[in-house]
C-alpha cells in the first residue's frame, strides 16, 4: 500500500486496486475515481456559483470536511429510513399469517 499525507489529519492509502482508505473519524472508504469526480464537482461548483477557482488541495480539504462532519448525518438518516421501511414490511408480513379454523 502506498501512503501519502494529504493534510495534518488525513492519511490516504492507495491499495493498488483503485480504492483509497482514509484514516479519519468516519472510516468512509471512497475509491480513487469517485474521489477525483467529487473533487472535480466541488471545483466546478465553486467556479460556477462563486467564481472562485479552487485547486485540488482546497477541494480535497472541503471534501474531507464533508465526509467527516456532514456525511455521518446523511448516513444515519438512511439507516433510520431503512429501519422504518423494514419495520413496516415486517408488520405487513405478519398480516399474512394463516390460522386454523
Secondary structure, 3 states (H helix, E strand, C coil): CEEEECCCCCEEEECCCCEEEECCCCCCCEEHHHHHHHHHHHHHHHHHHHCCCCCHHHHHHHHHHHHHHHHHHHHHHHHHHHHHHHHHHHHHHHCCCCCCC
